[in-house]
Amino acid sequence: MKMQVSNIYMIKGESETRTYLFRVVVEPDEDRWHAYCPVLEDIGGATWGYTREEALKNIREVVEMIIEELIEDGERLPEAPEKEVQIFSEPRVMVTA
């Protein structure tokens, strides 16, 4: 069973605030759950947890740390493919039900 959820981040730039929505995947893996963000997986965007909720909490923290580090280093945030990253020019609120 694969579960797809998203993380949403508002990034304040010099000219405008942009909202980034990153897709993450949480799936069972033997006796634990594996979670990853496909667009960030090559730079450490993966983790695990003993429960689905723990894995989801952990991947949210991992994605936040990677995004913060990219911003601090002046690196561009991933903007493609659209299936993995959606960018909005206005603030958004996400609710996972």
Protein Blocks (a to p, Z undefined) as FASTA:
>chain_A
ZZddddddddddfkbccddddddddddehjaccdddfklmmnopacddfbfklmmmmmmm
mmmmmmmmmmmnopacdfbdfklpccdfbdcddddZZ
